[in-house]
Amino acid sequence: MSTLTVRQYKHSDFSAVKKLFIEGCHEHASTTFYQALRLHQNWLLMILGFLLPLVTVGSILLAILDVVVVLVVLWLCGRKFFYGYATHALADDMKDIPKYYLQREGYNYWVVESDGEFVGMVAAIPSYLPGGEKNTELKRMFVDQSHRGKGIAKVLCRTVIEFARKKGCKAVILSTTTVQTSATNLYRSVGFRCTHTSYMTGFTQRLIRLQWIYFRYDVNNSK
Ligand SMILES: CC(C)(COP(=O)(O)OP(=O)(O)OC[C@H]1O[C@@H](n2cnc3c(N)ncnc32)[C@H](O)[C@@H]1OP(=O)(O)O)[C@@H](O)C(=O)NCCC(=O)NCCS
């Protein structure tokens, strides 16, 4: 039985944190592509792309090329979103983790070790609803692939919930995408409830119908 230790982030964690973050973001590109393949709108696009050159110029080569182009575009859409997300975060809050997360009230960044080895991380930032309700937002939840399915993310969720409770927050909130099914299952299993979903508005996100999903956990829950 391995020993899990959750502790605050320190400078020497950066390369491991960055690697896990990049890998964790990039792995969703392929899931997004497979989800896009299940959409009727994209099948219609491929069928039209196949039939049009066949009927108009009688070229099977052009017909196949059209389908390949649609497939490549769909692949690139998912890739663009998740690779772009990682690049943006690394230039933003993750550029200087101690400055962003460890020196400000209501912020924090934890890593989790299994027998002394870095295996996961999570972060918290303060968040206020329009009426002034004080919440904590859970961010940067990632567990190394070889250590998944052992309850590590649940421990990290509880760390953030406990932090929010100590800070006098009403709830822990977060957003993720509907393609991240392990994450959405995780949050539900811990007791978060989905408050709403919304389709992303960018052109490439619309092509693959990417959706944000928002969760909330009321910290007075006993689960
Ligand atoms: C989501 C993630 C953090 C889960 O980490 P984990 O340590 O494997 O999760 P746990 O072992 O604590 O599992 C907790 C619950 O999550 C759900 N879950 C975890 N992995 C799952 C999977 N592959 N498929 C379906 N549900 C899954 C289950 O409901 C599980 O509860 P159960 O074991 O009682 O059924 C991990 O898969 C990950 O890092 N994914 C990539 C990055 C990511 O999507 N992060 C979320 C950003 S919002």
The ligand as an SDF file (V2000), in Angstrom:
LIG
                    3D

 48 50  0  0  0  0  0  0  0  0999 V2000
   -9.5680   13.2050  -14.1010 C   0  0  0  0  0  0  0  0  0  0  0  0
   -8.3820   12.6490  -13.3340 C   0  0  0  0  0  0  0  0  0  0  0  0
   -7.7750   13.8040  -12.5230 C   0  0  0  0  0  0  0  0  0  0  0  0
   -8.8500   11.5410  -12.3960 C   0  0  0  0  0  0  0  0  0  0  0  0
   -7.7450   11.1330  -11.5950 O   0  0  0  0  0  0  0  0  0  0  0  0
   -7.7270    9.7050  -10.8070 P   0  0  0  0  0  0  0  0  0  0  0  0
   -6.7480    9.8370   -9.6890 O   0  0  0  0  0  0  0  0  0  0  0  0
   -7.5420    8.6090  -11.7420 O   0  0  0  0  0  0  0  0  0  0  0  0
   -9.1980    9.6600  -10.2300 O   0  0  0  0  0  0  0  0  0  0  0  0
   -9.6620    8.7650   -8.9670 P   0  0  0  0  0  0  0  0  0  0  0  0
   -8.9250    7.4750   -8.9790 O   0  0  0  0  0  0  0  0  0  0  0  0
   -9.6140    9.6110   -7.7360 O   0  0  0  0  0  0  0  0  0  0  0  0
  -11.1710    8.4550   -9.3650 O   0  0  0  0  0  0  0  0  0  0  0  0
  -12.2330    9.1560   -8.8100 C   0  0  0  0  0  0  0  0  0  0  0  0
  -13.4740    8.9740   -9.6430 C   0  0  0  0  0  0  0  0  0  0  0  0
  -13.2840    9.5310  -10.9400 O   0  0  0  0  0  0  0  0  0  0  0  0
  -13.9790    8.7740  -11.9110 C   0  0  0  0  0  0  0  0  0  0  0  0
  -12.9840    8.3040  -12.8970 N   0  0  0  0  0  0  0  0  0  0  0  0
  -11.6550    8.3580  -12.7870 C   0  0  0  0  0  0  0  0  0  0  0  0
  -11.0740    7.8600  -13.9030 N   0  0  0  0  0  0  0  0  0  0  0  0
  -12.0770    7.4950  -14.7230 C   0  0  0  0  0  0  0  0  0  0  0  0
  -12.1390    6.9190  -16.0230 C   0  0  0  0  0  0  0  0  0  0  0  0
  -11.0310    6.6320  -16.7270 N   0  0  0  0  0  0  0  0  0  0  0  0
  -13.3580    6.6820  -16.5700 N   0  0  0  0  0  0  0  0  0  0  0  0
  -14.4770    6.9740  -15.9010 C   0  0  0  0  0  0  0  0  0  0  0  0
  -14.4740    7.5150  -14.6580 N   0  0  0  0  0  0  0  0  0  0  0  0
  -13.3070    7.7740  -14.0810 C   0  0  0  0  0  0  0  0  0  0  0  0
  -14.6720    7.6550  -11.1870 C   0  0  0  0  0  0  0  0  0  0  0  0
  -15.9730    8.0850  -10.8910 O   0  0  0  0  0  0  0  0  0  0  0  0
  -13.8650    7.5400   -9.9210 C   0  0  0  0  0  0  0  0  0  0  0  0
  -14.6250    7.1080   -8.8330 O   0  0  0  0  0  0  0  0  0  0  0  0
  -14.7800    5.5440   -8.5020 P   0  0  0  0  0  0  0  0  0  0  0  0
  -13.3780    4.9880   -8.4890 O   0  0  0  0  0  0  0  0  0  0  0  0
  -15.4260    5.5600   -7.1680 O   0  0  0  0  0  0  0  0  0  0  0  0
  -15.6010    5.0030   -9.5950 O   0  0  0  0  0  0  0  0  0  0  0  0
   -7.3070   12.0500  -14.2920 C   0  0  0  0  0  0  0  0  0  0  0  0
   -7.9430   11.1100  -15.1300 O   0  0  0  0  0  0  0  0  0  0  0  0
   -6.5950   13.0830  -15.1580 C   0  0  0  0  0  0  0  0  0  0  0  0
   -5.5960   13.6700  -14.7370 O   0  0  0  0  0  0  0  0  0  0  0  0
   -7.0840   13.2970  -16.3860 N   0  0  0  0  0  0  0  0  0  0  0  0
   -6.4660   14.2070  -17.3480 C   0  0  0  0  0  0  0  0  0  0  0  0
   -6.5570   15.6430  -16.9270 C   0  0  0  0  0  0  0  0  0  0  0  0
   -7.9600   16.1100  -16.6660 C   0  0  0  0  0  0  0  0  0  0  0  0
   -8.8890   15.8490  -17.4090 O   0  0  0  0  0  0  0  0  0  0  0  0
   -8.0820   16.8620  -15.5760 N   0  0  0  0  0  0  0  0  0  0  0  0
   -9.3240   17.4440  -15.1960 C   0  0  0  0  0  0  0  0  0  0  0  0
   -9.2570   18.8920  -15.4530 C   0  0  0  0  0  0  0  0  0  0  0  0
  -10.8220   19.6600  -15.0430 S   0  0  0  0  0  0  0  0  0  0  0  0
  1  2  1  0
  2  3  1  0
  2  4  1  0
  2 36  1  0
  4  5  1  0
  5  6  1  0
  6  7  2  0
  6  8  1  0
  6  9  1  0
  9 10  1  0
 10 11  2  0
 10 12  1  0
 10 13  1  0
 13 14  1  0
 14 15  1  0
 15 16  1  0
 15 30  1  0
 16 17  1  0
 17 18  1  0
 17 28  1  0
 18 19  1  0
 18 27  1  0
 19 20  2  0
 20 21  1  0
 21 22  1  0
 21 27  2  0
 22 23  1  0
 22 24  2  0
 24 25  1  0
 25 26  2  0
 26 27  1  0
 28 29  1  0
 28 30  1  0
 30 31  1  0
 31 32  1  0
 32 33  2  0
 32 34  1  0
 32 35  1  0
 36 37  1  0
 36 38  1  0
 38 39  2  0
 38 40  1  0
 40 41  1  0
 41 42  1  0
 42 43  1  0
 43 44  2  0
 43 45  1  0
 45 46  1  0
 46 47  1  0
 47 48  1  0
M  END
$$$$
